[in-house]
Amino acid sequence: MRRPTIPDLAEAAGVSVATVNRVLSGAANVRQATRERVQMAAEEISFYGLGSIQARVAAARPHLRFGVLLLQPHRPFYQNVARALRDAAAEATGADVELRIEFMEDLLPQNVADRAVALTSDCQAICLTSAVHPVVTEALERIQAEGIPVFALISQISVTGQMSYIGLDNWKVGRTSAWTFANICKVPGKIGILMGNPRYRNQEMNETGFRSYFREHAPAFSLLEPISTFESAAVAQELTERLLAEHPDLVGLYISGGGISGALAALRSSGKAGKLVVVGYDLTEVTRAALLDSMMTMVISHPLARLARDAIDGMIRACANPGSNQTSIAPFEIFTRENI
């Protein structure tokens, strides 16, 4: 078979011979998208100079460092988030991405603000999960004013559109959770609500959507006031044990925040496991086991691979187009014991 020539490659890529020659020589006046199109065509027709083209394309890609701040490292969910982000960074095509991922044990607002500012010393964009607090918001607005894009991951920080958000429509999450209780509980009754911290906007919106559904469609249910676990499994266990003791007629438990392993431990030790409708978040080893033994009824989960790709690609675009908003709302996943 005849070996493909430069004119063959130009035809396959839909560009001129001169453009192919500029890609091969590493000329600066070629758009990155064009380089990549020529590379794809070279791969398809087995062009003999593919190695040189790949090297030129790689050399022309921007090299970016992104900083990521996540919550406590002992929480499996955030370890899974970190893993998904690393995978997405490795697969990114728009730039060579280096990630600097840090976890925060101390969630006090000043520490979050200081850690975010520190990341900007050598990062072109930052992404973080944080509670909403004036100290944090002021620091992030100052960072953005200096031209460094800031992304809120999992939980919104700004509702004004000034800060890109990568996550779920949490109002819909709350209403979907409410639909589950309204349709699975055999009779209307009391539902307990556990929140990690109401300053996390995703949890606040979860509860808002949750209550709005019951007001509209299932007013016979009685929703108890939310109890804050402060994202602690030990606190969640203690509070759940107290909740079960004070309300023996509870028909459901909505775990809308951190500390879910503690809440499940309380259900198990109290003998209530499998006797209540229980809805919580994110598929981990703990929640998977709880679904399998019918301790949990349903888990609503973040599609982490999708969110990670959207975050990495969004930060790449934000660096190329300063001031642009790269908000991306992903569809959530629903798990029961029958589909895991």
C-alpha positions in Angstrom: 0.0 0.0 0.0 1.2 3.5 -0.8 2.4 5.4 2.3 0.2 8.5 3.1 1.8 11.8 2.1 1.4 15.3 3.4 -1.3 16.1 0.8 -3.2 13.0 1.9 -3.0 14.2 5.5 -4.1 17.7 4.5 -7.1 16.3 2.7 -8.0 14.0 5.6 -7.8 16.9 8.1 -9.6 19.4 5.9 -6.7 21.9 6.0 -4.2 23.1 3.5 -0.8 21.5 2.8 0.8 24.7 4.2 -1.1 24.3 7.5 0.2 20.7 7.8 3.7 21.8 7.1 3.3 24.5 9.8 2.1 21.8 12.3 5.0 19.6 11.4 7.5 22.4 11.9 6.0 23.6 15.2 5.1 27.0 13.9 3.4 29.3 16.5 0.8 30.7 14.2 -1.5 27.6 14.2 -4.5 27.2 16.5 -4.3 24.4 19.0 -7.7 23.0 17.7 -6.2 22.8 14.2 -3.1 21.0 15.5 -5.3 18.5 17.2 -7.4 18.0 14.1 -4.3 17.2 12.1 -3.1 14.8 14.8 -6.4 12.9 14.7 -6.3 12.7 10.9 -2.7 11.4 11.1 -3.8 8.7 13.5 -6.7 7.7 11.2 -4.6 7.3 8.0 -1.4 6.0 9.8 0.7 9.0 8.7 4.4 8.3 9.0 5.1 11.5 10.8 2.5 10.9 13.6 5.1 10.9 16.4 6.4 14.3 15.3 2.9 15.7 15.2 2.0 14.3 18.6 5.2 15.9 20.0 4.3 19.3 18.4 0.7 19.2 19.7 1.9 18.3 23.2 4.5 21.1 23.3 2.0 23.6 22.1 -0.6 22.8 24.8 -0.7 25.2 27.7 0.7 24.0 31.0 -1.6 24.8 33.9 -1.6 24.2 37.6 -4.9 24.1 39.4 -5.4 24.2 43.1 -8.2 22.1 44.8 -9.5 22.4 48.4 -11.6 19.6 49.7 -13.0 18.7 53.1 -11.6 16.2 55.6 -9.4 13.5 54.2 -11.0 10.8 56.4 -14.3 11.1 54.5 -14.4 8.5 51.6 -16.5 10.8 49.5 -13.8 13.5 49.2 -11.2 10.9 48.6 -13.3 9.7 45.7 -13.7 13.3 44.5 -9.9 13.7 44.5 -9.4 10.5 42.6 -11.9 11.5 39.9 -10.2 14.9 39.6 -6.8 13.4 39.1 -8.2 11.0 36.4 -9.9 14.0 34.6 -6.7 16.0 34.8 -4.7 13.2 33.3 -7.2 12.8 30.4 -7.6 16.5 29.7 -6.9 17.4 26.0 -7.0 21.2 26.2 -3.9 21.6 28.4 -1.3 19.7 30.4 -2.9 20.0 33.8 -1.1 19.6 37.2 -3.3 19.4 40.2 -2.5 20.5 43.7 -5.1 18.8 45.9 -5.3 19.7 49.6 -7.7 18.5 52.3 -8.9 20.7 55.2 -9.3 19.3 58.7 -10.0 22.7 60.1 -13.1 24.1 58.5 -13.2 27.4 60.3 -13.9 30.2 57.7 -10.6 32.0 58.3 -8.6 28.8 57.7 -10.5 28.1 54.5 -9.9 31.7 53.3 -6.2 31.5 54.1 -5.8 28.2 52.4 -7.5 29.4 49.2 -5.4 32.5 49.1 -2.2 30.4 49.6 -3.1 28.2 46.6 -3.1 31.2 44.3 0.6 31.8 44.7 1.4 29.1 42.1 -2.0 28.1 40.6 -3.8 29.6 37.6 -7.3 28.6 38.9 -8.7 27.1 42.1 -11.6 24.9 42.9 -13.0 24.3 46.4 -15.8 22.9 48.5 -16.7 25.3 51.3 -19.5 26.6 53.5 -20.8 30.1 52.7 -19.4 32.7 55.1 -18.5 36.4 54.6 -14.8 35.7 55.4 -14.6 33.0 52.7 -16.7 34.9 50.2 -14.6 38.1 50.6 -11.3 36.2 50.1 -12.7 34.4 47.0 -14.0 37.6 45.4 -10.6 39.2 46.0 -8.9 36.2 44.3 -11.2 36.6 41.3 -10.6 40.3 41.1 -6.9 39.5 40.7 -7.8 37.4 37.5 -7.7 33.9 39.0 -10.8 31.9 38.3 -12.6 30.4 41.3 -14.8 27.3 41.0 -17.3 26.1 43.7 -17.4 22.3 43.6 -20.4 20.3 45.1 -21.8 23.2 47.0 -22.5 26.7 45.6 -20.8 29.6 47.1 -22.2 32.5 45.1 -25.7 32.7 43.7 -25.0 35.8 41.7 -23.3 34.0 38.8 -19.9 35.6 39.6 -18.4 32.2 40.6 -18.6 29.1 38.5 -20.3 26.2 40.1 -19.9 22.5 39.3 -22.5 20.3 41.0 -26.1 19.2 41.1 -29.4 21.1 41.1 -29.9 20.6 44.8 -33.4 21.9 44.9 -34.4 19.0 42.6 -32.3 16.6 44.8 -34.4 17.6 47.8 -37.7 17.2 46.0 -36.7 13.8 44.6 -35.8 12.7 48.1 -39.2 13.9 49.4 -41.0 12.0 46.6 -39.3 8.9 47.8 -40.7 9.2 51.3 -44.1 10.3 50.2 -44.4 7.2 47.9 -42.6 4.5 49.9 -43.7 5.2 53.5 -46.7 3.0 54.2 -48.5 5.7 56.2 -47.7 9.4 56.7 -45.8 10.2 59.8 -42.7 12.0 61.3 -39.6 12.4 59.2 -36.3 13.3 60.9 -33.8 15.5 59.0 -30.0 15.5 59.5 -27.9 18.3 58.0 -24.2 18.6 58.1 -24.1 22.4 58.3 -26.8 24.8 56.9 -24.0 27.1 55.7 -23.3 24.6 52.9 -25.6 26.0 50.3 -26.2 22.5 48.7 -27.6 21.2 52.0 -29.7 24.3 52.5 -31.2 23.9 49.0 -31.8 20.2 49.6 -33.9 21.0 52.6 -35.8 23.8 50.8 -36.7 21.5 48.0 -37.5 18.7 50.4 -40.0 20.8 52.4 -41.5 22.4 49.3 -42.5 19.0 47.9 -44.3 18.0 51.1 -46.1 21.3 51.3 -47.3 20.8 47.7 -48.0 17.1 47.6 -47.9 15.3 51.0 -49.0 17.7 53.8 -50.0 14.8 56.0 -46.3 14.1 56.8 -44.7 15.9 59.8 -41.2 17.2 59.1 -39.1 17.6 62.2 -36.7 20.5 62.5 -33.3 19.7 60.9 -30.5 18.7 63.3 -26.9 19.7 62.4 -24.2 17.1 62.6 -21.4 19.5 61.8 -20.1 16.9 59.3 -19.1 14.6 62.1 -19.9 10.8 62.2 -19.6 10.8 66.0 -22.0 13.7 66.4 -24.4 12.2 63.9 -24.5 8.9 65.8 -25.3 10.6 69.1 -27.9 12.9 67.6 -29.6 10.1 65.7 -29.8 7.9 68.8 -31.4 10.8 70.6 -33.8 11.4 67.7 -34.9 7.8 67.7 -35.4 7.7 71.4 -37.5 11.0 71.4 -39.5 10.0 68.4 -40.2 6.2 68.5 -43.0 6.7 65.9 -40.5 8.1 63.3 -41.3 6.7 59.8 -38.3 8.1 57.9 -34.9 9.6 58.2 -33.4 12.0 55.6 -29.6 12.3 55.9 -28.9 15.5 54.0 -25.2 16.0 54.8 -22.1 14.6 56.4 -21.9 12.0 59.2 -23.9 9.4 57.4 -21.8 6.5 58.8 -22.6 7.6 62.3 -26.4 7.9 61.6 -26.3 4.4 60.1 -24.5 3.1 63.2 -27.2 4.5 65.4 -29.9 2.9 63.3 -28.2 -0.5 63.7 -27.6 -0.2 67.4 -31.1 0.9 68.1 -32.7 -2.0 66.3 -34.4 0.4 63.8 -32.3 -0.7 60.8 -34.6 -1.7 58.0 -37.7 -0.4 59.7 -37.6 3.2 58.5 -37.4 4.7 55.0 -33.9 6.2 54.9 -32.5 8.4 52.1 -29.0 9.7 52.0 -26.2 10.8 49.7 -23.4 9.4 47.6 -22.5 5.8 46.9 -19.5 4.8 49.0 -18.6 1.5 50.6 -20.7 2.4 53.7 -23.8 3.4 51.8 -23.5 0.5 49.3 -23.5 -1.9 52.3 -26.5 -0.1 53.8 -28.4 -0.5 50.6 -27.6 -4.1 50.3 -28.8 -5.0 53.8 -31.9 -2.7 53.4 -30.8 -0.2 56.1 -31.1 2.5 53.4 -33.9 2.8 50.9 -32.2 5.1 48.3 -29.0 6.9 47.7 -28.7 10.0 45.5 -25.2 10.3 44.2 -23.0 12.8 42.5 -21.7 11.5 39.1 -18.1 12.1 40.1 -16.4 11.4 36.8 -18.7 13.8 35.0 -18.3 16.5 37.6 -14.5 16.1 37.6 -14.3 16.4 33.8 -16.6 19.5 33.9 -14.4 21.1 36.6 -11.1 20.5 34.8 -12.4 21.5 31.4 -14.1 24.5 32.9 -11.0 25.7 34.6 -9.0 25.3 31.3 -11.6 27.4 29.5 -11.7 30.0 32.2 -8.0 30.4 32.0 -8.3 31.0 28.2 -11.3 33.3 28.6 -10.9 35.3 31.8 -14.2 36.5 33.3 -16.3 33.7 31.6 -18.7 31.7 33.7 -18.3 27.9 33.4 -21.1 26.7 35.6 -22.2 23.1 34.9 -25.1 21.3 36.5 -24.9 17.5 36.2 -27.8 15.0 36.4 -27.7 13.1 39.7 -27.6 9.3 40.0 -30.1 7.3 42.0 -29.3 3.9 43.6 -31.4 1.3 45.4 -30.3 -2.2 46.4 -31.7 -3.4 43.0 -29.4 -1.5 40.7 -26.0 -1.3 42.5 
